[in-house]
Amino acid sequence: MPKLARSRRDPYEVIARVYDQDVHLEVPRAFFQALRPLFRDARGGPPVLDLGCGSGLLTERVARAGASVLGIDGSRAMLARARRRCAGFEGRVRLLRQPLDRLRLAAPAELAVACGDVMNHLPSPVALRKVLTSIRRCLGSGGLLVFDALTEACFEEYWPDNTHLLQGPHGDLLMDCDWDPRARRGSVRMIAYARNGRGSYSRAEATLFEYLYGDGEIARALRESGFDEVFRRDWSPWPDLESGAPMDRRLWCGRVAGDEARIRPGRLRALGFRPVA
């Protein structure tokens, strides 16, 4: 049996090393494909804001499509991986460590995105509005924010007493998920076994939480944060869910009034977004 070496570092440093595999690869890939025309429209304009960029999986794809990107995250370990991943896009990709509820940027953006349940990680409606308000201040006339959010069907179907084992070349990640309907909160106990070489592993553990926000809560939070128009569409990273099963996610868009941005409102309708009254 491989020898286990305890790590004294921040456990997220070890989890970051084994995070990029399986479903964690599939979600940003599908998110990029769903919004590819927006990223194409953003070429030649201000950097796209990749909020909660993590290890840069979406950042890299947007840069490869020809747009400039500013990736923002709060984790040093994940940003270190993002820097390695995006090293070939020098001049097109910039990475910053900043809290999403206190963003400070030099110039307004036209497009901001948040992929991978970023908003579901916020622990309260107050925290959600604070982050959305911070993002809204960074957008100029006609600017868009697009993000995915988990649905109630997702939490009820896929989280209760559900365990996932993600295996990859850098080690394994065990994810033990559960769902508390009264608290409207999902929990995931993450245990990482990262390969150190010569048969030894570093073990790290952390518990993360995600929170359910209903359609009305998200729409209201966007409007109260200063977005003039709100759009949404059902979506899933997994095509087999689009055949009639309840969708596990929705894509949400908040738009700032104005017509100075490169992305026209008609683009949203063409991508299946519909206005929320």
N, C-alpha and C positions, 0 to 999 in steps of 0.2 A: 504494500500500500504506500502511495506517495507520502513523503514526510510533509507535515504542515508546519509552516513558519508563521508565527503571529506577527502582524505588522503593528508598529507603534504609531504609524502615521494616521492622518485623518482617513477614516474608512472610505470616504468618497474617492480618495486617490486610487484605491484598489478597485472599487466598483467601476470607476471610469474606464479602467483597463479592459473590462469584460462586458461593458454595456453595449457596444456596437455589434450586435448580432441578432439574428432571428427577427422577431417582430419590431425591434428597435431600428432595424434597417428598412423594413417594409413601409412603415408609416411615412417617413420623410420622402421616400421614393414616390409613393402614391400621391402625397400632398403636392409635390412638385409637378407631377403629371397633370393633376386636376387643375392647377393654376398656371400652367406653362405659358398661356397667352399673356397673362399679366406680367410675368417676368420678361417676356419678349418685348412687351410695350415699354418696360422700365429701362431698357438699354439706352445709354446715352444721357440718362438723367441722373438725379442724385442717387446715392447708394440706397439700395433696398435695406430696410432694417429687419434683420433676422433676430427676433426677440426670444430669449431663452434658447440660444443657438446650440447649447450643449457642445458636443464634439464636432460640430460643423458639417453634419451630414447634408442638411439642406443648404447651408452656406456654399458648400462646394458645388452643388448642382446649379444653383443660381449663377454663380460666377462662371461656370462652364458654359452656361447659356448666353453669356456675354454681358451681363449686368454687373455693376459694382455693388458690393455688399458690405454692410456694417453689421457684424455679428456681436450680440450683447448677451452676456450671461453672468451669473454670480459665482460660478464655480471655477476656481483656478485650475483644478485638475482637468475639467472638461475643456476649458479654453486652451490648455496646453495641447490636448489632442487635436483641437480644431486648428491650432497653428501648424501642427505637423501635416494635417490633412490638406490644408489650403496653402501650403508653402509654394506651390507652383503658380499661384495667382497673385504674385507680388504686385502691388499697385492697384489691384482690383478688389482685394479683400482686406478689411481692417477689423480687428477684434478688440472689444472693450469689456472690462469687468465693471459692471454698474448694476445697481438694483433697479428693477423695472418700475418701481413706484417713485423713483427719483431720477429719471433720465435727464441728462444734460448734454445736448448736442449743439454743434456750432451752426448748423443750417437745417432748414425744414426738409422733410422727406416727402416723397410722393406715394410710397408704398411701404407698409410695415406688415410683417407676417409673424405668426407664432404657431409653431407646429409641434404636436406631441402633447396635447392636454395641458399646455402651459397654464391656461386660465383655470383649469380644474385643480391645480395645485394651490390656488389662493384660498385661504381658510375661511373667508367670510365675504358677504356682499360688500362690506365696507372696503375690504382689501381689494376686491375686484374693481370697484369704482375708482379707487386710488390709482391702481395700475393703468386702467383705461384712460383716466384723466392725464396721467403722465405721458402716455403714448400720444393722446390727442394733441398735446402741446408741441409735439415734435413733427406734426404733419402740417403741410401747407395747404393752400387752396386746392380743392379737388382731391386731396389725399385720401388713401384707403388704408384701413387695417383689416386684415383677413386672418382668422384663426379657427382652429377646430376645437370642439368641445364634446365631451362624452354625454350621451343621452342616458335617461333613466333605464331604458331597455338594456343598455350596455352594462351598467352596474348590476342590474338584477340578474342578467343572464350569464355574464362571464366572470364576475368577481367572487361570488360566495363560495368559500371553501375550495378555491381553485389554485392549483400549484403548477407552475411552469418551470421547466428546466431548459435553459439556454446554454448551448455548448458551442465553443468556438476555439480557434487556435491559441488564444491568449488565456483560456481558462473557462470556467463555468459560472453561470449566474442562476441561482435558485430564487424564484419569486413566488412567495406564498401570499395569495390575495384573499381578502374577505370584504364583506359589504355590510354596513350597519344602516338599515333603512330609516331608523328613527333619527340618527344623527346626519343622515344623507351623506355619509362619508365612507369611502373605500380606503382600505389599508393594504399595503404591500410590504411584507418583510423580505428584504433583499439580502441574500447571503452570497458573497462572491468568493470564488476560489481562483486566484490569479496565479498563473505559472511564473515561477521565478527562475526556472532553469535547473538542471541537474536533479530533477524529480521533486523539487520542493514547491510548495504553494503558500501564498499569503491568503489568510482568511479575514474577511471583513464583513460586518453586518450593519444594516441600517433599516429603519422602518420609515416609509414615506406614506403620505396621505393624499387622497384626491377627493374633491367635494363636488356633489351634484348641484348644478344650477339649472333651473328650468328655463324654458324659452322666454317666458315673461320677465324673469329676473335678468337674463342676459340682455334682452332688448332694452329694458328700462335702464340698466347700468350703462349701456352704450349711449343712450340719449342723455342721461344725466351727466355723463362725462364730456359732453359737448359735440358728439357726432350728430350731424344733421339728418342723415339717412341711415337706415338699418336694413340689411338684406340677410337672407339665409338660404341654405339648401341642404337637403339630406345628403349624407356622404358616408362612405366607408372605404378604408384602404384595401378591403378585401372584396373583389368583384362578386364573389358568390353571394354576398349579403344583399346585393342590389337586385336580386331576383324575387323579392317579396318579403323577406324576413325583416323584422324591425331593424332600422339602421342603428349602428353603434355610435355614430358621431353626426354632428352637423357642422357645416362650414358657416361661419358668421362673418359679416362684413359691415364695418362702420365707415361711412363716407363723410368727408368734410365738404360743405357747400363750396362751389366755385368750379371754374373750368380751366385752370392753369396747368393741371397735371396732364401727363401724356395718356393716362388710362382713362378712356371715356366711359360714361355710365353704361352705354350699350354693351360694352365688353362683359359686364357682370351678368346682364340678361342672357347673353350668348353662352355663358358658362353655367347657366341654370339657376342663378341666384334670383330670388324673388323679394320684392320689398315687404317689410314687416310693418303693418299698420300700427 
